[in-house]
Amino acid sequence: MTKAAIEAENKEIAKEYKELLKISYRNLSAEDKRLIRSAFDVAVDAHKDQRRKSGEAYIFHPIAVAKIVAAEIGLDATSIAAALLHDVVEDTEYGLVDIERMFGEAVARIVDGLTKISALEYDSDVSLQAENFRKMLLTLNEDVRVIIIKIADRLHNMQTMESMPEEKQVKIASETLYIYAPLAHRIGLYNIKTELEDLGLKYTEPEVYNDILSKIKESKEEQDAYIKDFSKVIKESLDAEKLEYDIKGRPKSIFSIRRKMISQNVSFDEVYDKFAVRIIYKSDQESEKFLAWKIYSIVTDHFRPNPMRLRDWISSPKSTGYEALHITVMGPKGRWVEVQIRSERMNEIAEKGYAAHYKYKTKEDDDGGLDDWLNKLQETLENAEISAVDFVEEFKLNLYSKEIFIFSPKGDLYSLPKGATALDFSFHVHTEVGLHTRGAKVNGKLVPLSHVLKSGDQVEIITSDRSKPTANWLNYVVTGRARSKIKSSLKEEQKQIASEGKVVLARKLKSLKISLDEKTINQLVGFFKLKTSLDLFYRVGAGIIDNQMLKDFAAARNNMFMSFFKNRIRKPSHPEEIDKDEITLKYDQLVFGKEQEKLDYKMAKCCNPIPGDDVFGFVTVNEGIKVHKQNCPNALQLQSNYNYRIMMAKWIDSTQQEFIANLIITGIDAMGLVNNVTKVISNNLHIDMKSVHFDTNDGTFTGKITVVVKNKKILENLITNIKKINGIDKVSRV
């Protein structure tokens, strides 16, 4: 570089630095400015020999990230310093010890968290990527600012990706849509989330992005004229109330327009709400609510509202702190328009999220919403029972979910994701309440545990010490918290049955003159095609492996057939073909539809599902049912174009699957007989009673009972116990 070029570059760096101080959302003290200045000097020195792919000096990147942190997110001086230094430890000769010595423990901790995240390589293997994501979120417990600065870093990388090779652009953009946009949304950084989504689309589907962008530009003039017409109608009424306000039009993001086009299967022109009208009014905090509803009343006096589309986040703010009134009204020319009503304070919180809270909160207040979210997140992170892929999917589900507000019988308000069930609510109230749920009443009426709640429902949970989770409960919940608690409880029960099973197995083997040692356990696991000793003991404890099966094992063992079982696992010759005989213990059968039917199927080559993946069946024209992963590249297209051919599908462990049995009971009618029968059933922990019906006729009775059991052994045991009741003549299974 020539001397003149170096001088020009240095001038530009100095200008950027001055701007950084000028645009900071917070008032910086002299001490703050000193901290930022020394961080800037160290960053300039550390990166002096580095250039970006585009050819510009590397230092422009940390300054740009610091500017986003300072102006867009509004974080403190510590964060601005950490943003300037975020790549220093990873890319230069400075170490973490140097940073701590020069800038103190807080800055060093944040830089360390950011360095750890950078070390996590993006991986196309979803489970590895998910594990990396989980590790990244674990840095949250060190300091939430780590994640926020990382989001700013990602935003600047997305804004400056032109000079990168195409495959790298797609990789980074996909990761952004998968992880960083949902995170920004959940932390309340809506502007950044929108920009990340749009940039993500720009690199993953460039043609779609450019097509929508050009159409938005074409319709801008028409949109401006429409907002002018809309404003003209309500301006006079707003002015009459002596309100200070601003009416703006805001186009919806390219990403959200694209999402609407896919979900509603419409073209760009058919998306009716491509922009929103925002009314931002001046107010002190005392009058805010009153004025919001006054403006609502003025707007709806002039334009007819859609009663189904009122969103009141002023009475019940979102957990990110977002407050606003959203109404959809029939505007000029018969078009639906979304109107967002916010005070200046609400608008700032909507745009800055996390940081704006500090500006408007007194010292005594705590930032409840965010802390509450972080605590919930921490609880999920620390639950080792849940697999990383499950965790990411649960997390994303909870991130993008709309919220509903539920009341307890005492009138306490709880916020849950849209789609949550009565059982989700019970776990939300308290883990112990969830684990002992027996039933639920919604608005005073008894409902199934799978009942989907609506905003405003009042829910009462009925508990019982005898109630405990069954595998079916996993089908009744959508929240990560409830799923992980149910899974933990089921595992606990499995361990308990297994420990009883181990004792029973030792006794039974002793009678067959076989001692229970490690070698025998390995042979048994092989013989029964199981995966672990826990599975073996569980099956003995639950009565799935009975005496006859153990005798067969003893005979096979004596005949020296064990070598066959030792070598039972062989790799399929074509990796893309799943060998159904080798599907491991956990998921050994695929069932379809609500009735869980066993049908013939083939695995789809495009996404190659493996047992345990979330899957669906697709009925093809010539090849029967093809099984695809839920996140298969073709899934969106199949589900939107051929919805009628999609079949629900899931993996089950056939030996642990619960099945329904109907019993017919006849006998002599006697006092308390029905009570005695139901007592026998409910005393058995492994049986779930679905329905009971008794008819009496001149001193005799016939009863029909439907029960859910895990295996035949448990059912036979139940039949034997019912026969022992005085007055029972016959018990038969239909």
C-alpha positions in Angstrom: 0.0 0.0 0.0 1.2 3.5 -0.8 1.9 6.0 2.0 -1.1 8.1 0.9 -3.4 5.0 1.0 -2.2 4.1 4.6 -2.8 7.7 5.7 -6.3 7.7 4.2 -7.1 4.3 5.9 -5.8 5.6 9.3 -8.0 8.7 8.9 -11.0 6.5 8.2 -10.2 4.3 11.3 -10.1 7.5 13.5 -13.3 8.7 12.0 -15.1 5.4 12.7 -13.8 5.5 16.3 -15.2 9.0 16.8 -18.5 7.9 15.4 -18.6 5.0 17.7 -18.5 7.3 20.7 -21.0 9.7 19.2 -23.7 7.1 18.4 -23.6 5.2 21.7 -27.2 4.8 23.0 -26.0 5.3 26.5 -24.4 8.3 28.1 -20.7 7.4 28.4 -18.7 8.7 31.4 -15.1 9.9 31.1 -14.1 6.5 32.6 -16.2 4.6 30.0 -14.5 6.6 27.2 -11.0 5.7 28.7 -11.9 2.0 28.7 -13.2 2.1 25.1 -10.1 4.1 24.0 -7.6 1.6 25.4 -9.6 -1.3 24.0 -9.6 0.4 20.6 -5.8 1.0 20.8 -5.1 -2.7 21.7 -7.4 -3.9 18.9 -5.7 -1.6 16.3 -2.3 -2.9 17.4 -3.3 -6.5 17.6 -4.9 -6.6 14.1 -2.5 -4.2 12.4 -1.2 -6.8 9.9 -4.6 -8.4 9.2 -6.9 -7.8 6.2 -10.3 -9.1 5.5 -11.2 -11.1 2.3 -12.4 -7.8 0.7 -9.0 -6.3 1.2 -9.9 -3.7 3.9 -8.0 -3.5 7.2 -9.4 -6.1 9.7 -9.9 -3.5 12.4 -13.0 -2.2 10.6 -14.8 -5.4 11.5 -14.4 -5.1 15.4 -15.3 -1.4 15.2 -18.4 -2.2 13.1 -19.5 -4.8 15.7 -18.8 -2.4 18.5 -21.0 0.2 16.7 -23.9 -2.3 16.5 -23.5 -3.1 20.2 -23.4 0.6 21.1 -26.1 2.0 18.9 -28.4 -0.8 17.8 -28.4 -2.8 21.0 -27.4 -0.1 23.4 -25.1 -2.1 25.7 -22.6 -0.7 28.2 -19.0 0.4 27.9 -17.8 -3.0 29.1 -19.6 -4.6 26.2 -18.3 -2.0 23.7 -14.8 -2.7 24.8 -15.4 -6.5 24.6 -16.8 -6.1 21.1 -13.6 -4.2 20.0 -11.5 -7.0 21.5 -13.7 -10.0 20.4 -11.2 -11.5 17.9 -8.0 -10.5 19.6 -7.4 -13.7 21.7 -8.4 -16.0 18.8 -6.4 -14.3 16.0 -3.5 -12.4 17.5 -0.6 -12.8 20.0 -2.6 -11.3 22.9 -3.8 -13.9 25.4 -6.7 -13.9 27.8 -4.3 -13.2 30.7 -3.2 -9.9 29.0 -6.9 -8.9 28.4 -7.7 -9.5 32.1 -4.6 -7.6 33.3 -5.5 -4.6 31.1 -9.3 -4.5 31.1 -10.4 -6.5 34.2 -12.3 -9.7 34.8 -15.7 -8.8 33.2 -14.2 -7.9 29.8 -12.0 -10.9 29.9 -14.9 -13.2 30.7 -16.9 -11.9 27.8 -14.0 -12.2 25.3 -13.3 -15.7 26.6 -17.0 -16.7 25.9 -16.8 -15.2 22.4 -13.5 -17.0 21.7 -15.1 -20.3 22.8 -18.1 -19.8 20.4 -15.7 -19.0 17.5 -13.9 -22.3 18.1 -17.2 -24.2 17.4 -17.1 -25.0 13.7 -20.3 -25.0 11.8 -21.0 -28.6 10.9 -23.4 -30.0 8.3 -24.0 -33.0 10.7 -27.1 -31.7 12.5 -26.4 -33.5 15.7 -22.9 -32.0 15.9 -24.2 -28.6 15.0 -26.8 -29.0 17.7 -24.2 -30.0 20.3 -22.2 -26.9 19.3 -25.3 -24.8 19.7 -25.9 -26.2 23.1 -22.3 -25.4 24.1 -22.7 -21.9 22.8 -25.8 -21.4 25.0 -23.9 -22.7 28.0 -21.8 -19.5 27.7 -25.0 -17.7 28.7 -24.4 -18.7 32.3 -21.1 -16.9 32.2 -22.6 -13.6 30.8 -25.6 -13.0 28.6 -23.6 -10.2 26.9 -21.5 -12.9 25.2 -24.5 -14.0 23.1 -25.6 -10.5 22.4 -22.1 -9.4 21.1 -22.0 -12.7 19.1 -25.3 -11.8 17.4 -23.8 -8.3 16.5 -20.7 -10.1 15.2 -22.8 -12.4 13.0 -24.9 -9.4 11.8 -21.8 -7.6 10.5 -20.4 -10.8 8.9 -23.8 -11.3 7.1 -23.7 -7.6 5.9 -20.2 -8.1 4.4 -20.3 -11.6 2.8 -20.1 -10.6 -0.8 -16.5 -11.5 -1.3 -16.8 -15.0 0.2 -17.1 -18.2 -1.9 -20.7 -19.2 -2.5 -20.6 -22.5 -0.5 -19.3 -20.5 2.5 -22.1 -17.9 2.1 -24.8 -20.6 2.1 -23.2 -22.4 5.1 -23.1 -19.2 7.2 -26.5 -18.0 6.1 -28.1 -21.4 7.0 -26.6 -21.3 10.4 -27.8 -17.7 10.9 -31.4 -18.7 10.0 -31.1 -21.8 12.2 -29.6 -20.3 15.3 -28.9 -16.6 15.4 -32.2 -15.1 14.1 -34.3 -17.1 16.6 -31.9 -16.0 19.4 -32.1 -12.4 18.4 -35.9 -12.7 18.3 -36.0 -14.3 21.8 -33.8 -11.6 23.3 -36.1 -9.0 21.9 -33.8 -7.6 19.2 -36.5 -7.5 16.5 -34.7 -5.1 14.1 -31.6 -7.3 14.1 -33.7 -10.5 13.8 -35.4 -9.1 10.7 -32.1 -8.1 9.1 -30.5 -11.5 9.9 -33.5 -13.3 8.3 -33.5 -11.2 5.2 -29.8 -11.6 4.7 -30.1 -15.3 5.4 -32.7 -15.5 2.6 -30.5 -13.4 0.3 -27.8 -16.1 0.4 -29.8 -19.3 0.7 -32.5 -18.4 -1.9 -31.0 -15.4 -3.9 -33.6 -15.6 -6.8 -36.6 -15.5 -4.4 -35.0 -12.7 -2.3 -34.2 -10.5 -5.4 -37.6 -11.1 -6.9 -39.5 -10.0 -3.7 -37.1 -7.1 -3.2 -37.7 -5.7 -6.7 -41.5 -6.1 -6.2 -41.3 -4.2 -2.8 -39.4 -1.3 -4.6 -42.0 -1.2 -7.4 -44.9 -1.0 -4.9 -43.2 1.6 -2.6 -44.9 4.6 -4.3 -48.3 3.0 -4.1 -47.7 2.1 -0.4 -46.6 5.6 0.5 -49.8 7.0 -1.1 -51.9 4.5 0.7 -50.4 5.4 4.1 -51.1 9.1 3.3 -54.8 8.3 2.6 -55.0 6.3 5.8 -53.4 9.0 7.9 -55.6 11.8 6.4 -58.7 10.0 7.7 -57.6 9.8 11.4 -55.3 12.9 11.6 -58.2 15.3 12.4 -59.5 13.1 15.3 -56.0 12.6 16.7 -55.2 16.3 16.5 -58.6 17.2 18.2 -57.4 15.1 21.2 -54.2 17.2 21.3 -52.0 14.1 20.9 -48.4 14.3 19.8 -47.8 11.5 17.4 -46.1 10.2 14.3 -47.6 7.9 11.7 -45.2 5.8 9.7 -45.5 2.9 7.3 -43.2 0.0 7.7 -42.9 -2.7 5.0 -42.9 -6.3 6.3 -39.5 -8.0 5.9 -38.7 -10.0 2.8 -38.4 -13.1 4.9 -41.8 -12.7 6.5 -43.5 -12.1 3.1 -41.8 -15.2 1.7 -43.0 -17.2 4.8 -46.6 -16.0 4.2 -46.3 -16.9 0.5 -45.3 -20.5 1.4 -47.7 -21.0 4.3 -50.7 -19.5 2.5 -49.7 -20.8 -0.9 -50.2 -17.4 -2.5 -48.2 -15.1 -4.9 -46.6 -11.8 -3.8 -49.6 -9.8 -5.0 -52.0 -11.9 -3.0 -50.2 -11.3 0.4 -52.6 -8.7 1.8 -50.5 -7.2 4.7 -47.2 -6.4 3.1 -46.8 -3.4 5.3 -47.9 -2.2 8.7 -48.9 1.3 9.9 -47.3 2.4 13.1 -48.7 5.2 15.3 -46.0 6.3 17.8 -47.2 8.8 20.4 -45.5 10.9 23.1 -46.6 10.2 26.7 -45.5 10.0 30.3 -45.6 6.5 31.8 -48.7 7.1 33.8 -50.9 8.0 30.8 -49.4 5.4 28.4 -52.2 2.8 28.6 -55.0 5.3 28.6 -53.7 7.0 25.5 -53.0 3.7 23.6 -56.7 2.7 24.1 -57.8 6.3 23.2 -55.9 6.0 19.8 -57.4 2.5 19.4 -60.8 3.9 19.8 -60.2 6.7 17.3 -58.8 4.3 14.6 -61.7 1.9 15.1 -64.2 4.8 14.9 -63.0 5.4 11.3 -62.1 1.9 10.2 -63.8 -1.4 11.0 -61.6 -3.7 13.0 -61.2 -7.5 12.6 -62.1 -8.7 16.1 -60.0 -11.9 15.6 -56.8 -9.9 15.1 -56.6 -7.7 18.2 -53.3 -8.3 20.0 -53.1 -6.6 23.4 -49.5 -6.7 24.6 -50.0 -3.6 26.7 -52.0 -5.3 29.5 -49.8 -8.4 29.2 -46.4 -7.6 27.7 -44.5 -10.4 25.9 -41.7 -12.1 28.0 -39.1 -10.1 26.0 -40.7 -6.9 27.4 -42.4 -6.0 24.1 -45.5 -3.8 24.6 -47.9 -2.6 21.9 -51.5 -2.8 20.7 -51.9 -4.5 17.3 -55.2 -4.2 15.4 -56.1 -5.2 11.9 -58.6 -2.8 10.3 -60.4 -2.6 7.0 -58.6 0.4 5.5 -59.2 2.6 2.4 -60.0 0.7 -0.9 -61.3 -2.3 1.1 -57.8 -3.6 2.2 -56.9 -5.0 5.6 -54.1 -3.0 7.3 -52.2 -3.9 10.5 -52.0 -0.9 12.8 -49.4 -1.0 15.6 -50.0 1.5 18.5 -46.9 2.2 20.7 -45.6 5.0 22.9 -42.1 6.3 22.3 -40.9 4.2 25.2 -42.6 1.0 23.9 -41.1 1.7 20.4 -37.6 2.0 21.8 -38.0 -1.3 23.8 -39.3 -2.9 20.6 -36.3 -1.8 18.7 -33.5 -2.1 21.3 -35.1 -4.9 23.4 -32.9 -5.8 26.2 -31.0 -2.5 26.7 -34.0 -0.1 26.6 -35.3 -1.7 29.8 -32.4 -0.2 31.7 -33.1 3.3 30.4 -36.7 3.2 31.7 -36.3 1.1 34.8 -35.3 2.4 38.2 -32.4 0.8 40.1 -34.8 -1.0 42.4 -36.5 -2.8 39.5 -35.0 -6.0 38.2 -35.0 -7.0 34.6 -37.5 -9.8 35.4 -38.4 -11.0 31.9 -34.9 -11.6 30.7 -33.7 -13.1 34.0 -36.7 -15.3 34.0 -36.0 -16.5 30.5 -32.3 -17.1 31.2 -33.2 -19.1 34.3 -35.6 -21.3 32.3 -33.0 -21.7 29.6 -30.3 -22.6 32.1 -32.6 -25.3 33.5 -33.0 -26.9 30.1 -29.3 -26.7 29.3 -28.4 -28.4 32.5 -30.7 -31.3 31.9 -28.4 -34.0 30.5 -31.3 -36.4 29.8 -32.4 -34.4 26.7 -30.4 -35.1 23.5 -28.7 -32.1 21.8 -30.9 -32.3 18.7 -34.1 -32.5 20.8 -32.8 -29.6 22.8 -32.3 -27.4 19.7 -35.7 -28.3 18.3 -37.4 -27.6 21.6 -35.4 -24.4 22.0 -36.3 -23.2 18.5 -39.9 -24.2 19.1 -40.0 -22.1 22.3 -38.2 -19.2 20.5 -40.5 -18.6 17.6 -43.6 -19.5 19.5 -46.3 -16.9 20.0 -47.3 -16.5 23.6 -50.6 -17.3 25.3 -51.6 -16.1 28.8 -53.2 -18.5 31.2 -54.8 -17.8 34.6 -54.6 -20.1 37.6 -57.7 -20.7 39.8 -56.4 -17.9 42.1 -56.0 -15.5 39.2 -52.2 -15.7 38.8 -51.1 -15.0 35.2 -48.7 -17.4 33.4 -47.3 -17.1 29.9 -46.9 -20.2 27.8 -46.1 -20.8 24.1 -49.0 -21.1 21.7 -50.1 -24.7 21.3 -49.4 -25.6 25.0 -51.7 -28.1 26.6 -53.2 -28.5 30.0 -50.3 -30.9 30.9 -47.8 -28.3 29.8 -49.4 -25.9 32.1 -49.2 -28.3 35.1 -45.4 -28.6 34.6 -45.1 -24.9 34.1 -46.7 -24.3 37.5 -44.3 -26.7 39.3 -42.5 -30.0 38.4 -44.1 -31.8 41.3 -47.6 -30.7 40.2 -46.8 -31.9 36.7 -45.5 -35.3 37.8 -48.7 -36.0 39.8 -51.3 -34.6 37.4 -54.4 -36.7 37.3 -56.7 -34.3 35.4 -57.4 -30.7 34.4 -60.3 -28.3 34.4 -60.4 -25.5 31.9 -62.8 -22.7 32.7 -64.5 -25.1 35.2 -64.9 -28.0 32.7 -63.0 -31.3 32.9 -60.8 -31.7 29.8 -58.2 -34.3 28.6 -54.6 -33.6 29.5 -53.9 -33.1 25.8 -56.4 -30.2 25.6 -54.8 -27.3 23.8 -55.1 -24.0 25.8 -56.2 -20.6 24.5 -55.2 -17.2 25.8 -57.4 -16.2 28.7 -58.3 -19.8 29.9 -58.4 -20.4 33.6 -56.9 -23.8 34.4 -57.1 -25.9 37.5 -54.8 -28.9 37.8 -56.1 -32.0 39.8 -53.3 -34.0 41.3 -53.0 -37.3 43.0 -50.1 -39.0 44.8 -50.7 -42.2 42.9 -50.6 -40.5 39.4 -47.3 -40.6 37.5 -46.2 -40.0 33.9 -46.7 -42.6 31.2 -45.0 -42.8 27.8 -48.2 -41.4 26.2 -47.7 -38.1 28.1 -44.9 -37.2 25.6 -47.7 -37.0 23.0 -49.6 -34.5 25.1 -47.0 -31.8 25.6 -45.2 -29.3 23.4 -42.9 -27.4 25.8 -39.3 -28.4 26.3 -39.6 -28.2 30.1 -42.5 -30.7 30.3 -40.9 -33.1 27.8 -37.6 -33.2 29.7 -39.3 -33.8 33.1 -41.5 -36.6 31.7 -38.5 -38.3 30.1 -36.5 -38.1 33.3 -39.4 -39.5 35.3 -39.9 -42.4 32.8 -36.2 -43.2 33.0 -36.4 -43.2 36.8 -39.2 -45.7 36.7 -37.4 -47.8 34.2 -34.3 -47.9 36.5 -36.5 -48.9 39.4 -38.1 -51.8 37.5 -34.7 -52.7 36.2 -33.2 -53.0 39.7 -36.1 -55.3 40.7 -35.6 -57.2 37.4 -31.9 -57.8 38.2 -32.8 -59.6 41.5 -35.5 -61.6 39.7 -33.1 -62.6 36.9 -30.4 -63.7 39.3 -33.0 -66.0 41.0 -34.3 -67.4 37.8 -30.9 -68.1 36.4 -29.8 -69.8 39.6 -32.7 -72.3 39.1 -31.3 -73.0 35.6 -27.8 -73.5 37.2 -26.4 -70.3 35.6 -24.7 -67.6 37.6 -25.4 -64.0 36.8 -22.0 -62.5 35.9 -20.7 -60.0 33.3 -20.2 -62.7 30.7 -23.7 -64.1 31.1 -25.2 -60.6 31.0 -23.4 -59.9 27.7 -24.6 -63.2 26.3 -28.2 -62.4 27.4 -28.0 -59.0 25.8 -26.8 -60.6 22.6 -29.4 -63.4 22.7 -32.3 -61.0 23.1 -30.9 -58.5 20.6 -30.8 -55.8 23.2 -28.5 -52.8 23.6 -27.6 -52.5 27.2 -27.9 -54.5 30.5 -30.4 -51.9 31.7 -32.8 -53.0 28.9 -32.3 -56.6 29.9 -33.1 -56.1 33.6 -36.0 -53.8 32.7 -37.6 -56.5 30.4 -37.2 -59.1 33.1 -38.7 -56.8 35.7 -41.6 -55.8 33.5 -42.3 -59.5 32.6 -41.5 -59.1 28.9 -38.7 -61.8 29.2 -40.4 -64.8 30.9 -39.3 -68.2 32.2 -39.7 -69.9 28.8 -37.5 -67.4 27.1 -34.8 -67.8 29.7 -35.0 -71.6 29.2 -34.5 -71.1 25.5 -31.4 -69.0 26.3 -30.0 -71.7 28.6 -30.5 -74.3 25.8 -28.8 -72.1 23.2 -26.0 -71.4 25.5 -25.4 -75.1 26.1 -25.4 -75.7 22.4 -22.5 -73.2 21.9 -24.5 -71.0 19.6 -23.4 -67.9 21.3 -20.8 -67.1 18.6 -23.7 -66.4 16.2 -25.1 -63.8 18.6 -21.7 -62.2 19.2 -21.4 -61.5 15.5 -25.0 -60.5 15.0 -24.2 -56.8 14.0 -23.2 -56.4 10.4 -23.0 -53.3 8.3 -25.5 -52.9 5.5 -23.7 -53.2 2.1 -25.1 -49.8 1.0 -24.9 -47.2 3.7 -28.0 -45.4 2.3 -30.2 -48.4 2.8 -31.3 -49.0 6.3 -31.2 -52.6 7.3 -34.5 -53.1 9.3 -33.2 -56.1 11.1 -30.5 -54.0 12.7 -32.6 -51.2 14.0 -31.5 -51.0 17.6 -33.6 -51.6 20.6 -34.9 -48.1 21.1 -36.9 -47.7 17.9 -37.6 -51.0 16.2 -40.9 -50.3 14.5 -42.4 -47.6 12.4 -46.2 -47.0 12.8 -48.5 -44.7 10.7 -51.5 -42.6 11.4 -53.4 -42.0 14.6 -54.2 -45.7 14.8 -50.5 -46.5 14.8 -50.8 -49.1 12.0 -47.9 -51.2 10.8 -47.7 -50.7 7.1 -45.0 -51.5 4.4 -42.7 -48.6 3.7 -39.4 -47.5 2.0 -36.9 -45.0 3.3 -36.6 -41.9 1.1 -33.1 -41.5 -0.4 -33.2 -37.7 -0.4 -32.9 -37.4 3.4 -32.1 -41.0 4.5 -34.0 -41.1 7.9 -32.6 -43.3 10.6 -34.6 -44.8 13.5 -35.6 -42.2 16.1 -35.6 -39.3 13.6 -38.8 -37.2 13.5 -40.4 -38.5 10.3 -43.6 -38.5 8.2 -44.9 -40.9 5.5 -45.6 -39.7 2.0 -47.9 -41.8 -0.2 -46.3 -42.0 -3.7 -48.0 -42.9 -6.9 -46.0 -46.0 -7.7 -43.8 -46.9 -4.8 -46.2 -47.1 -1.8 -45.2 -45.2 1.4 -41.9 -43.3 1.4 -40.6 -42.2 4.8 -39.0 -38.7 4.9 -37.4 -36.8 7.8 -39.4 -33.8 9.1 -36.6 -31.5 8.2 -35.9 -33.1 4.8 -35.1 -30.5 2.1 -38.2 -31.7 0.2 -40.5 -31.6 3.2 -41.8 -28.1 2.9 -42.7 -28.6 -0.8 -44.4 -32.0 -0.2 -46.3 -30.7 2.8 -47.5 -27.6 1.1 -48.4 -29.1 -2.3 -49.5 -32.7 -1.4 -50.8 -32.3 2.1 -53.5 -34.9 1.5 -50.8 -37.6 0.9 -48.9 -37.0 4.1 -49.2 -39.6 6.9 -48.2 -39.2 10.5 -45.4 -41.6 11.4 -43.4 -42.4 14.4 -40.8 -44.9 15.7 -41.9 -47.0 18.7 -40.1 -49.6 20.8 -42.5 -52.5 20.1 -41.6 -54.3 23.4 -42.4 -51.2 25.5 -45.4 -50.1 23.5 -48.6 -49.9 25.5 -51.6 -51.6 24.0 -55.3 -51.6 24.6 -57.2 -54.7 25.8 -60.9 -55.1 26.4 -62.1 -57.5 29.2 -65.7 -58.9 29.5 -66.6 -59.8 33.1 -69.7 -61.7 34.1 -71.0 -62.7 37.6 -73.5 -62.4 40.3 -74.4 -58.8 41.3 -73.3 -57.9 44.8 -72.8 -54.7 46.8 -69.5 -53.0 46.2 -68.5 -55.4 43.4 -67.7 -52.6 40.9 -65.7 -50.9 43.5 -63.7 -54.1 44.2 -63.0 -54.6 40.5 -61.7 -51.0 39.9 -59.6 -51.2 43.1 -57.8 -54.3 41.8 -57.1 -52.4 38.5 -56.0 -49.1 40.1 -53.7 -50.9 42.6 -51.5 -52.1 39.7 -49.1 -49.3 38.8 -48.5 -50.6 35.2 -52.2 -50.5 34.2 -54.1 -47.5 32.9 -57.9 -47.8 33.0 -59.6 -46.2 30.0 -63.3 -47.0 30.5 -65.7 -49.1 32.7 -69.2 -50.1 31.9 -71.5 -52.4 33.9 -75.1 -53.6 33.2 -77.1 -55.5 35.8 -80.0 -57.8 35.0 -82.1 -59.6 37.6 -79.2 -60.4 40.0 -76.5 -61.0 37.3 -74.2 -58.5 35.7 -72.0 -58.0 32.6 -69.2 -55.5 32.6 -66.8 -54.2 29.9 -63.5 -52.8 31.0 -60.9 -51.2 28.6 -57.3 -51.1 30.0 -54.0 -50.0 28.6 -51.1 -52.4 29.5 -47.5 -52.8 28.5 -47.5 -56.6 27.9 -49.5 -59.8 28.0 -47.9 -60.9 31.3 -49.3 -57.9 33.1 -52.8 -58.5 31.6 -52.8 -62.2 32.6 -51.9 -61.2 36.1 -54.8 -58.7 36.2 -57.3 -61.3 34.9 -56.1 -63.8 37.6 -56.7 -61.1 40.4 -60.1 -60.1 39.1 -61.2 -63.8 39.1 -60.4 -64.0 42.8 -63.1 -61.4 43.6 -66.2 -62.9 45.3 -69.1 -63.1 42.8 -67.0 -63.0 39.6 -67.9 -65.9 37.4 -65.9 -65.4 34.2 -63.3 -62.9 32.9 -62.5 -63.1 29.1 -60.4 -61.0 26.8 -62.2 -59.8 23.7 
